[in-house]
């Protein structure tokens, strides 16, 4: 559970940095990486439960 929290906070930080970078340069790749990491953190619990069965 602690690892999921760390990953969520890291993804949030990457998303915010990516959004600021998008406003300055117009490139959105870092923002998309942050969103993807956050999505993976959100569904990781259900993935781990399915793998244990």
Predicted model as a PDB file, atoms N, CA, C, CB and O in Angstrom, pLDDT in the B-factor column:
MODEL        1                                                                  
ATOM      1  N   UNK A   1       0.829  -1.186   0.000  1.00 65.00           N  
ATOM      2  CA  UNK A   1       0.000   0.000   0.000  1.00 65.00           C  
ATOM      3  C   UNK A   1       0.875   1.252   0.000  1.00 65.00           C  
ATOM      4  CB  UNK A   1      -0.944  -0.004   1.210  1.00 65.00           C  
ATOM      5  O   UNK A   1       0.547   2.249  -0.644  1.00 65.00           O  
ATOM      6  N   UNK A   2       1.978   1.192   0.718  1.00 78.00           N  
ATOM      7  CA  UNK A   2       2.881   2.340   0.776  1.00 78.00           C  
ATOM      8  C   UNK A   2       3.511   2.606  -0.588  1.00 78.00           C  
ATOM      9  CB  UNK A   2       3.975   2.109   1.829  1.00 78.00           C  
ATOM     10  O   UNK A   2       3.699   3.757  -0.981  1.00 78.00           O  
ATOM     11  N   UNK A   3       3.830   1.539  -1.299  1.00 75.00           N  
ATOM     12  CA  UNK A   3       4.420   1.696  -2.628  1.00 75.00           C  
ATOM     13  C   UNK A   3       3.418   2.325  -3.591  1.00 75.00           C  
ATOM     14  CB  UNK A   3       4.899   0.339  -3.169  1.00 75.00           C  
ATOM     15  O   UNK A   3       3.805   3.121  -4.446  1.00 75.00           O  
ATOM     16  N   UNK A   4       2.165   1.986  -3.469  1.00 79.00           N  
ATOM     17  CA  UNK A   4       1.136   2.574  -4.327  1.00 79.00           C  
ATOM     18  C   UNK A   4       0.997   4.071  -4.053  1.00 79.00           C  
ATOM     19  CB  UNK A   4      -0.216   1.866  -4.113  1.00 79.00           C  
ATOM     20  O   UNK A   4       0.799   4.852  -4.983  1.00 79.00           O  
ATOM     21  N   UNK A   5       1.099   4.474  -2.799  1.00 83.00           N  
ATOM     22  CA  UNK A   5       1.031   5.889  -2.440  1.00 83.00           C  
ATOM     23  C   UNK A   5       2.219   6.651  -3.008  1.00 83.00           C  
ATOM     24  CB  UNK A   5       0.978   6.055  -0.918  1.00 83.00           C  
ATOM     25  O   UNK A   5       2.062   7.748  -3.546  1.00 83.00           O  
ATOM     26  N   UNK A   6       3.399   6.070  -2.889  1.00 85.00           N  
ATOM     27  CA  UNK A   6       4.599   6.709  -3.437  1.00 85.00           C  
ATOM     28  C   UNK A   6       4.479   6.850  -4.950  1.00 85.00           C  
ATOM     29  CB  UNK A   6       5.865   5.899  -3.073  1.00 85.00           C  
ATOM     30  O   UNK A   6       4.815   7.896  -5.505  1.00 85.00           O  
ATOM     31  N   UNK A   7       4.006   5.813  -5.615  1.00 82.00           N  
ATOM     32  CA  UNK A   7       3.843   5.862  -7.067  1.00 82.00           C  
ATOM     33  C   UNK A   7       2.806   6.903  -7.470  1.00 82.00           C  
ATOM     34  CB  UNK A   7       3.443   4.488  -7.605  1.00 82.00           C  
ATOM     35  O   UNK A   7       2.993   7.598  -8.468  1.00 82.00           O  
ATOM     36  N   UNK A   8       1.727   7.024  -6.720  1.00 85.00           N  
ATOM     37  CA  UNK A   8       0.696   8.019  -7.025  1.00 85.00           C  
ATOM     38  C   UNK A   8       1.226   9.442  -6.862  1.00 85.00           C  
ATOM     39  CB  UNK A   8      -0.524   7.812  -6.125  1.00 85.00           C  
ATOM     40  O   UNK A   8       0.950  10.308  -7.692  1.00 85.00           O  
ATOM     41  N   UNK A   9       1.971   9.680  -5.814  1.00 88.00           N  
ATOM     42  CA  UNK A   9       2.540  11.010  -5.583  1.00 88.00           C  
ATOM     43  C   UNK A   9       3.579  11.336  -6.651  1.00 88.00           C  
ATOM     44  CB  UNK A   9       3.173  11.096  -4.178  1.00 88.00           C  
ATOM     45  O   UNK A   9       3.643  12.468  -7.131  1.00 88.00           O  
ATOM     46  N   UNK A  10       4.386  10.358  -7.019  1.00 89.00           N  
ATOM     47  CA  UNK A  10       5.372  10.558  -8.080  1.00 89.00           C  
ATOM     48  C   UNK A  10       4.682  10.854  -9.410  1.00 89.00           C  
ATOM     49  CB  UNK A  10       6.277   9.321  -8.212  1.00 89.00           C  
ATOM     50  O   UNK A  10       5.116  11.735 -10.153  1.00 89.00           O  
ATOM     51  N   UNK A  11       3.624  10.128  -9.709  1.00 89.00           N  
ATOM     52  CA  UNK A  11       2.879  10.360 -10.948  1.00 89.00           C  
ATOM     53  C   UNK A  11       2.232  11.740 -10.948  1.00 89.00           C  
ATOM     54  CB  UNK A  11       1.808   9.279 -11.141  1.00 89.00           C  
ATOM     55  O   UNK A  11       2.192  12.405 -11.983  1.00 89.00           O  
ATOM     56  N   UNK A  12       1.731  12.170  -9.809  1.00 91.00           N  
ATOM     57  CA  UNK A  12       1.150  13.500  -9.709  1.00 91.00           C  
ATOM     58  C   UNK A  12       2.208  14.573  -9.957  1.00 91.00           C  
ATOM     59  CB  UNK A  12       0.501  13.698  -8.335  1.00 91.00           C  
ATOM     60  O   UNK A  12       1.950  15.559 -10.647  1.00 91.00           O  
ATOM     61  N   UNK A  13       3.393  14.377  -9.395  1.00 92.00           N  
ATOM     62  CA  UNK A  13       4.487  15.324  -9.622  1.00 92.00           C  
ATOM     63  C   UNK A  13       4.903  15.387 -11.081  1.00 92.00           C  
ATOM     64  CB  UNK A  13       5.680  14.952  -8.774  1.00 92.00           C  
ATOM     65  O   UNK A  13       5.132  16.470 -11.620  1.00 92.00           O  
ATOM     66  N   UNK A  14       5.000  14.229 -11.720  1.00 92.00           N  
ATOM     67  CA  UNK A  14       5.364  14.185 -13.140  1.00 92.00           C  
ATOM     68  C   UNK A  14       4.283  14.848 -13.988  1.00 92.00           C  
ATOM     69  CB  UNK A  14       5.586  12.728 -13.600  1.00 92.00           C  
ATOM     70  O   UNK A  14       4.588  15.535 -14.963  1.00 92.00           O  
ATOM     71  N   UNK A  15       3.027  14.644 -13.620  1.00 92.00           N  
ATOM     72  CA  UNK A  15       1.924  15.262 -14.352  1.00 92.00           C  
ATOM     73  C   UNK A  15       1.963  16.779 -14.237  1.00 92.00           C  
ATOM     74  CB  UNK A  15       0.587  14.735 -13.839  1.00 92.00           C  
ATOM     75  O   UNK A  15       1.765  17.481 -15.229  1.00 92.00           O  
ATOM     76  N   UNK A  16       2.213  17.289 -13.044  1.00 93.00           N  
ATOM     77  CA  UNK A  16       2.277  18.741 -12.847  1.00 93.00           C  
ATOM     78  C   UNK A  16       3.457  19.336 -13.599  1.00 93.00           C  
ATOM     79  CB  UNK A  16       2.380  19.080 -11.351  1.00 93.00           C  
ATOM     80  O   UNK A  16       3.320  20.372 -14.248  1.00 93.00           O  
ATOM     81  N   UNK A  17       4.619  18.687 -13.516  1.00 94.00           N  
ATOM     82  CA  UNK A  17       5.786  19.171 -14.251  1.00 94.00           C  
ATOM     83  C   UNK A  17       5.523  19.118 -15.749  1.00 94.00           C  
ATOM     84  CB  UNK A  17       7.036  18.343 -13.898  1.00 94.00           C  
ATOM     85  O   UNK A  17       5.884  20.042 -16.477  1.00 94.00           O  
ATOM     86  N   UNK A  18       4.900  18.050 -16.208  1.00 92.00           N  
ATOM     87  CA  UNK A  18       4.570  17.929 -17.624  1.00 92.00           C  
ATOM     88  C   UNK A  18       3.592  18.989 -18.093  1.00 92.00           C  
ATOM     89  CB  UNK A  18       4.003  16.572 -17.904  1.00 92.00           C  
ATOM     90  O   UNK A  18       3.701  19.494 -19.210  1.00 92.00           O  
ATOM     91  N   UNK A  19       2.634  19.327 -17.236  1.00 93.00           N  
ATOM     92  CA  UNK A  19       1.674  20.372 -17.588  1.00 93.00           C  
ATOM     93  C   UNK A  19       2.362  21.731 -17.686  1.00 93.00           C  
ATOM     94  CB  UNK A  19       0.539  20.428 -16.558  1.00 93.00           C  
ATOM     95  O   UNK A  19       2.086  22.502 -18.606  1.00 93.00           O  
ATOM     96  N   UNK A  20       3.246  22.025 -16.753  1.00 93.00           N  
ATOM     97  CA  UNK A  20       4.005  23.276 -16.821  1.00 93.00           C  
ATOM     98  C   UNK A  20       4.905  23.306 -18.051  1.00 93.00           C  
ATOM     99  CB  UNK A  20       4.845  23.462 -15.552  1.00 93.00           C  
ATOM    100  O   UNK A  20       5.039  24.340 -18.704  1.00 93.00           O  
ATOM    101  N   UNK A  21       5.514  22.178 -18.359  1.00 92.00           N  
ATOM    102  CA  UNK A  21       6.365  22.084 -19.553  1.00 92.00           C  
ATOM    103  C   UNK A  21       5.533  22.270 -20.820  1.00 92.00           C  
ATOM    104  CB  UNK A  21       7.100  20.724 -19.592  1.00 92.00           C  
ATOM    105  O   UNK A  21       5.995  22.878 -21.785  1.00 92.00           O  
ATOM    106  N   UNK A  22       4.312  21.749 -20.818  1.00 91.00           N  
ATOM    107  CA  UNK A  22       3.418  21.920 -21.958  1.00 91.00           C  
ATOM    108  C   UNK A  22       3.083  23.390 -22.175  1.00 91.00           C  
ATOM    109  CB  UNK A  22       2.136  21.113 -21.757  1.00 91.00           C  
ATOM    110  O   UNK A  22       3.051  23.856 -23.314  1.00 91.00           O  
ATOM    111  N   UNK A  23       2.833  24.121 -21.097  1.00 92.00           N  
ATOM    112  CA  UNK A  23       2.500  25.538 -21.231  1.00 92.00           C  
ATOM    113  C   UNK A  23       3.679  26.346 -21.773  1.00 92.00           C  
ATOM    114  CB  UNK A  23       2.057  26.103 -19.884  1.00 92.00           C  
ATOM    115  O   UNK A  23       3.483  27.340 -22.472  1.00 92.00           O  
ATOM    116  N   UNK A  24       4.904  25.920 -21.450  1.00 92.00           N  
ATOM    117  CA  UNK A  24       6.081  26.655 -21.914  1.00 92.00           C  
ATOM    118  C   UNK A  24       6.479  26.298 -23.341  1.00 92.00           C  
ATOM    119  CB  UNK A  24       7.244  26.395 -20.990  1.00 92.00           C  
ATOM    120  O   UNK A  24       6.829  27.183 -24.122  1.00 92.00           O  
ATOM    121  N   UNK A  25       6.431  25.013 -23.694  1.00 92.00           N  
ATOM    122  CA  UNK A  25       6.971  24.587 -24.987  1.00 92.00           C  
ATOM    123  C   UNK A  25       5.927  24.041 -25.947  1.00 92.00           C  
ATOM    124  CB  UNK A  25       8.015  23.550 -24.772  1.00 92.00           C  
ATOM    125  O   UNK A  25       6.151  24.051 -27.158  1.00 92.00           O  
ATOM    126  N   UNK A  26       4.825  23.579 -25.459  1.00 88.00           N  
ATOM    127  CA  UNK A  26       3.810  23.003 -26.317  1.00 88.00           C  
ATOM    128  C   UNK A  26       3.938  21.497 -26.493  1.00 88.00           C  
ATOM    129  CB  UNK A  26       3.857  23.657 -27.642  1.00 88.00           C  
ATOM    130  O   UNK A  26       3.127  20.894 -27.195  1.00 88.00           O  
ATOM    131  N   UNK A  27       4.936  20.874 -25.872  1.00 90.00           N  
ATOM    132  CA  UNK A  27       5.098  19.424 -25.954  1.00 90.00           C  
ATOM    133  C   UNK A  27       4.390  18.781 -24.761  1.00 90.00           C  
ATOM    134  CB  UNK A  27       6.612  19.027 -25.986  1.00 90.00           C  
ATOM    135  O   UNK A  27       4.546  19.226 -23.623  1.00 90.00           O  
ATOM    136  N   UNK A  28       3.625  17.749 -25.026  1.00 90.00           N  
ATOM    137  CA  UNK A  28       2.785  17.147 -23.993  1.00 90.00           C  
ATOM    138  C   UNK A  28       3.215  15.738 -23.598  1.00 90.00           C  
ATOM    139  CB  UNK A  28       1.366  17.113 -24.461  1.00 90.00           C  
ATOM    140  O   UNK A  28       2.482  15.068 -22.870  1.00 90.00           O  
ATOM    141  N   UNK A  29       4.361  15.269 -24.042  1.00 91.00           N  
ATOM    142  CA  UNK A  29       4.786  13.896 -23.802  1.00 91.00           C  
ATOM    143  C   UNK A  29       4.964  13.596 -22.307  1.00 91.00           C  
ATOM    144  CB  UNK A  29       6.087  13.623 -24.542  1.00 91.00           C  
ATOM    145  O   UNK A  29       4.536  12.538 -21.845  1.00 91.00           O  
ATOM    146  N   UNK A  30       5.573  14.486 -21.557  1.00 90.00           N  
ATOM    147  CA  UNK A  30       5.792  14.262 -20.117  1.00 90.00           C  
ATOM    148  C   UNK A  30       4.457  14.238 -19.379  1.00 90.00           C  
ATOM    149  CB  UNK A  30       6.714  15.360 -19.521  1.00 90.00           C  
ATOM    150  O   UNK A  30       4.273  13.456 -18.447  1.00 90.00           O  
ATOM    151  N   UNK A  31       3.533  15.092 -19.794  1.00 91.00           N  
ATOM    152  CA  UNK A  31       2.207  15.113 -19.184  1.00 91.00           C  
ATOM    153  C   UNK A  31       1.496  13.780 -19.389  1.00 91.00           C  
ATOM    154  CB  UNK A  31       1.367  16.257 -19.766  1.00 91.00           C  
ATOM    155  O   UNK A  31       0.867  13.265 -18.465  1.00 91.00           O  
ATOM    156  N   UNK A  32       1.590  13.222 -20.580  1.00 92.00           N  
ATOM    157  CA  UNK A  32       0.949  11.938 -20.887  1.00 92.00           C  
ATOM    158  C   UNK A  32       1.593  10.809 -20.083  1.00 92.00           C  
ATOM    159  CB  UNK A  32       1.039  11.634 -22.400  1.00 92.00           C  
ATOM    160  O   UNK A  32       0.897   9.904 -19.623  1.00 92.00           O  
ATOM    161  N   UNK A  33       2.903  10.853 -19.913  1.00 91.00           N  
ATOM    162  CA  UNK A  33       3.587   9.845 -19.094  1.00 91.00           C  
ATOM    163  C   UNK A  33       3.074   9.901 -17.654  1.00 91.00           C  
ATOM    164  CB  UNK A  33       5.126  10.060 -19.128  1.00 91.00           C  
ATOM    165  O   UNK A  33       2.820   8.863 -17.044  1.00 91.00           O  
ATOM    166  N   UNK A  34       2.922  11.103 -17.117  1.00 89.00           N  
ATOM    167  CA  UNK A  34       2.398  11.257 -15.761  1.00 89.00           C  
ATOM    168  C   UNK A  34       0.990  10.718 -15.622  1.00 89.00           C  
ATOM    169  CB  UNK A  34       2.424  12.708 -15.356  1.00 89.00           C  
ATOM    170  O   UNK A  34       0.669  10.062 -14.631  1.00 89.00           O  
ATOM    171  N   UNK A  35       0.149  10.988 -16.605  1.00 91.00           N  
ATOM    172  CA  UNK A  35      -1.220  10.464 -16.560  1.00 91.00           C  
ATOM    173  C   UNK A  35      -1.228   8.943 -16.653  1.00 91.00           C  
ATOM    174  CB  UNK A  35      -2.062  11.064 -17.695  1.00 91.00           C  
ATOM    175  O   UNK A  35      -2.004   8.281 -15.963  1.00 91.00           O  
ATOM    176  N   UNK A  36      -0.374   8.391 -17.497  1.00 91.00           N  
ATOM    177  CA  UNK A  36      -0.305   6.932 -17.626  1.00 91.00           C  
ATOM    178  C   UNK A  36       0.174   6.288 -16.331  1.00 91.00           C  
ATOM    179  CB  UNK A  36       0.624   6.539 -18.782  1.00 91.00           C  
ATOM    180  O   UNK A  36      -0.358   5.258 -15.918  1.00 91.00           O  
ATOM    181  N   UNK A  37       1.171   6.885 -15.688  1.00 88.00           N  
ATOM    182  CA  UNK A  37       1.650   6.348 -14.406  1.00 88.00           C  
ATOM    183  C   UNK A  37       0.555   6.400 -13.345  1.00 88.00           C  
ATOM    184  CB  UNK A  37       2.884   7.129 -13.923  1.00 88.00           C  
ATOM    185  O   UNK A  37       0.396   5.461 -12.566  1.00 88.00           O  
ATOM    186  N   UNK A  38      -0.190   7.488 -13.318  1.00 89.00           N  
ATOM    187  CA  UNK A  38      -1.263   7.598 -12.337  1.00 89.00           C  
ATOM    188  C   UNK A  38      -2.362   6.563 -12.598  1.00 89.00           C  
ATOM    189  CB  UNK A  38      -1.853   9.012 -12.356  1.00 89.00           C  
ATOM    190  O   UNK A  38      -2.911   5.976 -11.665  1.00 89.00           O  
ATOM    191  N   UNK A  39      -2.670   6.351 -13.871  1.00 90.00           N  
ATOM    192  CA  UNK A  39      -3.660   5.334 -14.234  1.00 90.00           C  
ATOM    193  C   UNK A  39      -3.185   3.952 -13.803  1.00 90.00           C  
ATOM    194  CB  UNK A  39      -3.931   5.355 -15.754  1.00 90.00           C  
ATOM    195  O   UNK A  39      -3.967   3.174 -13.256  1.00 90.00           O  
ATOM    196  N   UNK A  40      -1.925   3.639 -14.038  1.00 87.00           N  
ATOM    197  CA  UNK A  40      -1.389   2.340 -13.616  1.00 87.00           C  
ATOM    198  C   UNK A  40      -1.412   2.186 -12.102  1.00 87.00           C  
ATOM    199  CB  UNK A  40       0.036   2.165 -14.129  1.00 87.00           C  
ATOM    200  O   UNK A  40      -1.689   1.098 -11.596  1.00 87.00           O  
ATOM    201  N   UNK A  41      -1.128   3.251 -11.380  1.00 83.00           N  
ATOM    202  CA  UNK A  41      -1.185   3.191  -9.916  1.00 83.00           C  
ATOM    203  C   UNK A  41      -2.615   2.967  -9.444  1.00 83.00           C  
ATOM    204  CB  UNK A  41      -0.618   4.481  -9.297  1.00 83.00           C  
ATOM    205  O   UNK A  41      -2.846   2.269  -8.456  1.00 83.00           O  
ATOM    206  N   UNK A  42      -3.567   3.555 -10.145  1.00 83.00           N  
ATOM    207  CA  UNK A  42      -4.966   3.416  -9.741  1.00 83.00           C  
ATOM    208  C   UNK A  42      -5.481   2.002  -9.963  1.00 83.00           C  
ATOM    209  CB  UNK A  42      -5.833   4.404 -10.503  1.00 83.00           C  
ATOM    210  O   UNK A  42      -6.283   1.514  -9.167  1.00 83.00           O  
ATOM    211  N   UNK A  43      -5.043   1.332 -11.021  1.00 84.00           N  
ATOM    212  CA  UNK A  43      -5.565  -0.013 -11.303  1.00 84.00           C  
ATOM    213  C   UNK A  43      -4.639  -1.118 -10.810  1.00 84.00           C  
ATOM    214  CB  UNK A  43      -5.795  -0.177 -12.791  1.00 84.00           C  
ATOM    215  O   UNK A  43      -4.961  -2.297 -10.962  1.00 84.00           O  
ATOM    216  N   UNK A  44      -3.511  -0.770 -10.232  1.00 78.00           N  
ATOM    217  CA  UNK A  44      -2.557  -1.800  -9.826  1.00 78.00           C  
ATOM    218  C   UNK A  44      -3.115  -2.729  -8.751  1.00 78.00           C  
ATOM    219  CB  UNK A  44      -1.288  -1.153  -9.326  1.00 78.00           C  
ATOM    220  O   UNK A  44      -2.762  -3.908  -8.715  1.00 78.00           O  
ATOM    221  N   UNK A  45      -3.964  -2.224  -7.890  1.00 74.00           N  
ATOM    222  CA  UNK A  45      -4.534  -3.059  -6.838  1.00 74.00           C  
ATOM    223  C   UNK A  45      -5.408  -4.160  -7.424  1.00 74.00           C  
ATOM    224  CB  UNK A  45      -5.345  -2.208  -5.864  1.00 74.00           C  
ATOM    225  O   UNK A  45      -5.328  -5.309  -6.991  1.00 74.00           O  
ATOM    226  N   UNK A  46      -6.231  -3.826  -8.392  1.00 69.00           N  
ATOM    227  CA  UNK A  46      -7.092  -4.847  -8.989  1.00 69.00           C  
ATOM    228  C   UNK A  46      -6.282  -5.827  -9.826  1.00 69.00           C  
ATOM    229  CB  UNK A  46      -8.175  -4.196  -9.850  1.00 69.00           C  
ATOM    230  O   UNK A  46      -6.631  -7.005  -9.895  1.00 69.00           O  
ATOM    231  N   UNK A  47      -5.215  -5.371 -10.458  1.00 64.00           N  
ATOM    232  CA  UNK A  47      -4.351  -6.273 -11.230  1.00 64.00           C  
ATOM    233  C   UNK A  47      -3.674  -7.279 -10.294  1.00 64.00           C  
ATOM    234  CB  UNK A  47      -3.283  -5.466 -12.024  1.00 64.00           C  
ATOM    235  O   UNK A  47      -3.606  -8.469 -10.602  1.00 64.00           O  
ATOM    236  N   UNK A  48      -3.175  -6.795  -9.151  1.00 64.00           N  
ATOM    237  CA  UNK A  48      -2.502  -7.701  -8.209  1.00 64.00           C  
ATOM    238  C   UNK A  48      -3.491  -8.716  -7.628  1.00 64.00           C  
ATOM    239  CB  UNK A  48      -1.835  -6.898  -7.069  1.00 64.00           C  
ATOM    240  O   UNK A  48      -3.125  -9.870  -7.406  1.00 64.00           O  
ATOM    241  N   UNK A  49      -4.721  -8.305  -7.383  1.00 67.00           N  
ATOM    242  CA  UNK A  49      -5.716  -9.236  -6.852  1.00 67.00           C  
ATOM    243  C   UNK A  49      -6.035 -10.325  -7.866  1.00 67.00           C  
ATOM    244  CB  UNK A  49      -6.997  -8.488  -6.462  1.00 67.00           C  
ATOM    245  O   UNK A  49      -6.205 -11.485  -7.491  1.00 67.00           O  
ATOM    246  N   UNK A  50      -6.118  -9.971  -9.144  1.00 65.00           N  
ATOM    247  CA  UNK A  50      -6.407 -10.974 -10.172  1.00 65.00           C  
ATOM    248  C   UNK A  50      -5.240 -11.936 -10.359  1.00 65.00           C  
ATOM    249  CB  UNK A  50      -6.737 -10.294 -11.498  1.00 65.00           C  
ATOM    250  O   UNK A  50      -5.454 -13.115 -10.640  1.00 65.00           O  
ATOM    251  N   UNK A  51      -4.022 -11.457 -10.211  1.00 66.00           N  
ATOM    252  CA  UNK A  51      -2.857 -12.323 -10.389  1.00 66.00           C  
ATOM    253  C   UNK A  51      -2.722 -13.331  -9.248  1.00 66.00           C  
ATOM    254  CB  UNK A  51      -1.589 -11.482 -10.491  1.00 66.00           C  
ATOM    255  O   UNK A  51      -2.174 -14.417  -9.441  1.00 66.00           O  
ATOM    256  N   UNK A  52      -3.215 -12.979  -8.073  1.00 70.00           N  
ATOM    257  CA  UNK A  52      -3.126 -13.875  -6.920  1.00 70.00           C  
ATOM    258  C   UNK A  52      -4.108 -15.032  -7.008  1.00 70.00           C  
ATOM    259  CB  UNK A  52      -3.368 -13.104  -5.646  1.00 70.00           C  
ATOM    260  O   UNK A  52      -3.890 -16.059  -6.367  1.00 70.00           O  
ATOM    261  N   UNK A  53      -5.160 -14.905  -7.763  1.00 66.00           N  
ATOM    262  CA  UNK A  53      -6.179 -15.975  -7.851  1.00 66.00           C  
ATOM    263  C   UNK A  53      -5.717 -17.145  -8.657  1.00 66.00           C  
ATOM    264  CB  UNK A  53      -7.450 -15.447  -8.448  1.00 66.00           C  
ATOM    265  O   UNK A  53      -6.458 -18.115  -8.819  1.00 66.00           O  
TER     266      UNK A  53                                                      
ENDMDL                                                                          
END                                                                             
